[in-house]
Amino acid sequence: MENIDRFKLVQKTGQACTALAFSLRRTTEFLVALSDYSIKCFDKDTKQLVSWMRGHEGAVSSLSVHSSGRYAISTSSDTAQLWDLDTFQRKRKLNIRQSVGIQKVFFLPLSNTILSCFTDDSIFAWESDTLFSKYQLPVPQDGSRKHYKAFAVTQDGKTLAAGGRSNLIHLYCLDSQQLFRIIQMPPKVRTVRQIDFLPDSFDGGSSQILGVLSQDGIMRFINIQTCKQLFDLGSHDDAITSAVVCPKGRHITAVMDNGSLRIYSVQFLTQETNKPPQPLVKVVTADKRGDSSWLKMKVHTGAVQRPAKTSGRRIQTKRLRAPAVSTLEDKENDLPDLLSKKRLRTLLKTFGEYPEKYRMFIWRSLLRLPENHAAFSSLTDKGVHSAYLCLHERYPIKSHRLQRGLQSQHKGLSLPRVLSALAHWSAIFGEAEYLPLVAFPFVKLFQNNPLICFEVVATVIVNWCQHWFEYFPNPPLNILSMVENVLALHDKELLQHFVNCGVTSQLYVWPLLETLFSEVLTREEWLKLFDNIFTNHPSFLLMAVVAYVTCCRAPLLLCTHREDFEYFFHHRNTLDIGGMLKETYRLMETTPADLHPGSMLSDFEPLTCGQYPVFNKYPTFIVEYQSQERERIHQQEVEYLRERQALQDLRAEAVRQQAEDEAWYTQQELLQEAEEQRRRILQQEENKLIEQRARLAAMKRELKVKELTLLDAARRRFLKHQQNQRKIELHRLDDEIQRKVSLQAQETAAAVQDMEVRQMELDAQRRLFEQQLAKEQERVSQEVRAEVGARQRRAETEDTTFQSLLQTDSDISQETKRVLEESLAQAEQLEVDADWQTEVIRRLEKADEELEQRRQQLSELSRETHTKEEQLVQLMMEAEGKHWSDAVEKQDQLQEEKQAAAAIESQRRSKLSQQTDNTTQRQHRLRRSQEEPISEFSLKLHLNKFTS
């Protein structure tokens, strides 16, 4: 991807820059030292001027910033000054003898030590807080001066390298404060212009590579330990002017002799360091002796690496155009002497104006401004003049910045108080009401450089406003007469028109002069006019007034009222500025000497250097009288204002007290209203709470009713379910009885049918009967076990219910009601059970009657086989007796139920005994004894089921 040069313009300083410094505590700010001996601080993001520091009387050669970013040191040839970058105030100043100049003063990294290097090669270390001298570094006494010019310190602040007008570089150990090594560069190096250490990320700040820029424009990088040259930059054809090393040691930026800017990658330059060595660098080591004989020259070889060329790509550089003037040091101060006024006039006549880019510089050169910083500071330090305290009321300006430039009442600004400075310079400028009109265009033009603005205005007043103040407080009648005489010479008709209309020179000349044409010309026209005014004799301004009037003669001849003339000379009009300037030059050339203003006005005289000249060309007694009257009126106004302020304070205090009383009463009323409102709110909340409690109680009652309803419905549903279960059980028992009856009938029929063959199958029947008895016994045992398990489960259920009832004690009334309802339900259940048992007994009696009838029928049939049956019954009785004895033992707990069945059975037996014949009595008894246990066992089982 193509690299594109990018830059951002922060500010146009308008003059040369002599030093730069970065790494301030506020990272967006940086310091710039200018050729006017001042230092400015700019913000790169806002592009605004942060502060302006002055105090040097010579060009600032270097700036050094403390590692914390809070302090800075500026160095010039005669002094070094310590600045506080938080307040931008000077803290300390280092003065020296005039015979010894300062070479460089800078902070040591990671310490509060200041290192100062002087032109006599002496190096001192100072404490930055107290400026007490800590130590002085020794200089080799070998009879020759070193003329140190370049200095560099490692990032850990332990090693100092110094070089000058020789090919020797001295290395000092700042911990031991001794010279520990001297490195001799190749013979081609005659002067060391700049040295810089190349940092490394892994050396802990003790840099081992030193870059040396010599007079041949080649920067050589050597290792100070091995004294081997690693690589070099630049060449004789492509020389380096200056270079800067990145703080992290990754890049090197070099300014080339052709004006281009090159950035080198250190990693790329150091990647080939193993080439065959060449003897280029010599090192001098110490032999622990005090004279020059301890220097031993040892030649060490090292590989030299030239920066390799990139394949297929050319280093992109941005060539800067050479400035129109020379860029040598301090040459700007000599420019006024080098400019030729004749050449400037030729240039002006050719193009009609000066180039916009160089106009301010040419004006400063033409006016030969002295730039007296100290004198100007003494004037501005006196503050705002009393005559301009209310300037903004008389001359309201939309731009607040220009208003502050004119008056500068805002203390936080660094712009000078231009008009106040003029008034402090000469008393007449505090009395002249038109001075703001004269100064306004220059304040607007030089709003970023108040010193230049003040000196330009002062120069204009001294030269182009000659004799203006002789008739003060009236307009300069002599100057107006000069202009009127010239107009009478060149345009009598127009002058006669002015006379006929009652228009004097105070109406058509003085408005142009007191505003310096700023009201009637645009900015470009005004600049073009003053290019010519500053280039010519001071009388050119008066001739320009005549030229303006004559060029506008057509519309002026149409004006007849005084108001029209006033409006015309206070507003912009259609005018060809080029034609006006040509007319001015014609008037300058054709006006006779006796009427020419040049014969009555002095030649141009610049302001004096050091101190401004005394300006007293005005009626002193009038100015003093006006000053005294103004001071008296001012004192009266101050007294009146003080009394009025006291009265206003009393009124304000009374109003405040009344307001406080009213506020207190209002507050009390508000508090009472608030209290009543709170009480009403509390009452409303209590009513709401009562209503909520009532609704909650109603809801609880509804829930209780619903709960009781649900319980009653559940109870009724449960009773209905039990009734249904009982009905189902009764139907099942009926079906079982019917089934058994049918079964018995089938068995009886089968017995009748098989009676004939029983004799043959007695043995088989006996075995089958035994099996049936065993099955019946097993079934009875299972039913008994099921009944016992059901009773145990019921007992556990009742016990669990009882425990849950004991744990439930939340609502006694509800529990009591529930217990009563359960008791009622149990009573109803017992009543249902009793009815059911009665029904069961009735049906059993009916079944017994039917069975008895069937048995009577069977008794007739069994007479025939009584003999064989007697034997069979005898055998069966023996087996049955054994089995029934066990069953009877298990049914002891059911004896009470069996008594009722036994009574019924005895009645039945008595009836049967009466019906049988004597002949069949024995057989019938045997038969009855056989059937009795079976019927009794079945009845007991039914009764047990009913009772459970």
VENZIGI-V582426 format. One record per pair of residues at least 6 apart in sequence whose C-alpha atoms are under 6 Angstrom apart, sorted by sequence separation. I is the first residue (numbers start at 0). J is the second residue. D is the distance in Angstrom with one decimal. If there is no record, write none. Layout:
I;J;D  I;J;D
This chain:
32;38;4.4  41;47;5.8  64;70;5.9  65;71;6.0  73;79;5.6  82;88;5.7  116;122;4.6  125;131;5.5  152;158;5.7  162;168;4.8  171;177;5.6  212;218;4.1  221;227;5.4  233;239;5.8  254;260;4.8  422;428;4.6  31;38;5.6  41;48;4.7  64;71;4.3  73;80;5.4  82;89;4.5  106;113;4.6  115;122;5.7  125;132;4.5  152;159;4.6  161;168;5.7  171;178;4.4  211;218;5.2  221;228;4.1  244;251;4.7  253;260;5.9  286;293;4.8  422;429;4.5  445;452;5.3  532;539;5.9  21;29;4.8  31;39;5.3  41;49;5.3  63;71;5.5  72;80;5.6  81;89;5.9  82;90;5.5  105;113;5.7  115;123;5.3  124;132;6.0  125;133;5.3  151;159;5.8  161;169;5.3  170;178;6.0  171;179;5.8  198;206;5.2  211;219;5.2  220;228;5.8  221;229;5.5  243;251;5.9  253;261;5.2  285;293;5.9  467;475;4.8  20;29;5.9  30;39;5.8  40;49;5.3  63;72;5.1  72;81;4.7  81;90;5.5  105;114;5.5  114;123;5.8  124;133;5.4  151;160;5.2  160;169;5.7  210;219;5.5  220;229;5.7  243;252;5.3  252;261;5.7  407;416;5.1  20;30;5.1  30;40;4.6  40;50;5.1  62;72;5.7  71;81;5.9  81;91;5.0  104;114;5.7  114;124;4.6  124;134;5.4  150;160;5.6  160;170;4.7  170;180;5.2  210;220;4.2  220;230;5.6  242;252;5.6  252;262;4.4  406;416;5.4  19;30;5.7  29;40;5.7  39;50;5.8  62;73;4.7  71;82;5.2  80;91;5.8  104;115;4.3  113;124;5.6  123;134;6.0  150;161;4.6  159;170;5.7  197;208;5.3  209;220;5.4  220;231;5.8  242;253;4.2  251;262;5.6  283;294;5.9  284;295;5.9  19;31;4.8  29;41;5.8  39;51;4.5  61;73;6.0  70;82;5.6  80;92;4.4  103;115;6.0  113;125;5.0  123;135;4.5  149;161;5.8  159;171;5.0  169;181;4.6  196;208;5.9  197;209;5.9  209;221;5.4  219;231;4.2  241;253;5.9  251;263;5.1  283;295;5.5  405;417;5.7  18;31;6.0  28;41;5.6  38;51;5.9  61;74;5.3  70;83;4.9  79;92;5.9  103;116;5.2  112;125;5.6  122;135;5.8  149;162;5.3  158;171;5.7  168;181;5.6  196;209;4.5  208;221;5.5  218;231;5.4  241;254;5.4  250;263;5.5  283;296;5.0  18;32;5.0  28;42;4.4  38;52;5.0  60;74;5.8  70;84;5.4  79;93;5.1  102;116;5.4  112;126;5.0  113;127;5.9  122;136;5.6  158;172;4.9  168;182;5.1  195;209;5.9  196;210;6.0  208;222;4.6  218;232;5.1  240;254;5.6  250;264;4.8  17;32;5.4  27;42;5.5  37;52;5.9  59;74;5.5  60;75;5.4  69;84;5.1  78;93;5.6  102;117;4.8  112;127;5.7  147;162;5.2  148;163;4.7  157;172;5.9  158;173;5.8  167;182;5.6  195;210;5.1  207;222;5.6  217;232;5.7  239;254;5.9  240;255;5.4  250;265;5.4  282;297;5.6  16;32;5.7  17;33;5.5  27;43;5.6  37;53;4.8  59;75;4.5  78;94;5.1  101;117;4.4  102;118;5.5  111;127;5.5  147;163;4.1  157;173;5.1  167;183;4.5  194;210;5.4  207;223;5.6  217;233;4.8  239;255;4.4  240;256;5.5  249;265;5.3  281;297;6.0  16;33;4.5  58;75;5.8  100;117;5.8  101;118;5.8  146;163;5.1  166;183;5.7  194;211;4.6  217;234;5.5  238;255;5.9  239;256;5.7  281;298;4.6  15;33;5.8  57;75;6.0  100;118;5.3  146;164;5.7  166;184;5.1  238;256;5.4  281;299;5.8  15;34;5.4  36;55;5.6  193;212;5.0  192;212;5.6  36;57;5.7  192;213;5.3  36;58;4.9  166;188;5.4  191;213;4.5  216;238;4.2  278;300;4.2  77;100;5.6  166;189;5.2  190;213;5.6  216;239;4.6  277;300;5.3  34;58;5.9  76;100;5.4  165;189;5.1  190;214;5.6  276;300;5.7  277;301;5.6  76;101;5.1  165;190;4.9  188;213;5.9  276;301;4.7  277;302;5.8  479;504;6.0  164;190;4.4  276;302;4.1  120;147;5.9  163;190;5.9  275;302;5.9  163;191;5.1  274;302;5.6  162;191;5.7  335;364;4.6  546;579;5.8  9;43;5.9  415;449;5.6  384;419;4.9  414;449;5.9  383;419;5.3  417;453;5.8  546;582;5.6  9;46;5.0  379;416;6.0  546;583;5.3  268;306;5.7  136;176;5.8  543;583;5.3  65;106;5.9  379;420;5.5  542;583;5.6  20;62;5.8  63;105;5.2  378;420;5.1  18;61;5.4  386;429;5.6  24;68;4.2  149;193;5.1  151;195;5.5  23;68;4.2  24;69;5.9  108;154;6.0  108;156;5.1  107;156;5.7  155;204;4.7  199;248;5.8  154;204;4.6  155;205;5.7  198;248;4.7  197;248;5.6  518;569;5.8  519;570;5.1  520;571;5.8  153;205;5.8  518;570;5.8  519;571;3.9  153;206;5.7  259;316;6.0  865;922;5.9  259;317;5.7  538;596;5.5  259;318;4.9  500;559;5.9  538;597;5.1  258;318;6.0  258;319;5.4  227;300;6.0  228;301;5.3  229;302;5.9  230;303;5.0  227;301;4.1  229;303;5.2  230;304;4.2  231;305;5.8  463;537;4.9  228;303;5.5  229;304;5.9  230;305;5.6  437;513;5.9  437;514;5.2  436;514;5.0  185;279;5.8  185;280;5.8  184;280;5.5  183;281;5.2  183;282;5.7  182;282;4.6  182;283;6.0  181;283;5.2  180;284;5.9  836;945;5.9  462;603;5.8  469;617;4.8  468;617;5.0  141;291;5.6  352;527;5.3  374;610;5.9  367;605;6.0  371;609;5.6  369;608;5.1
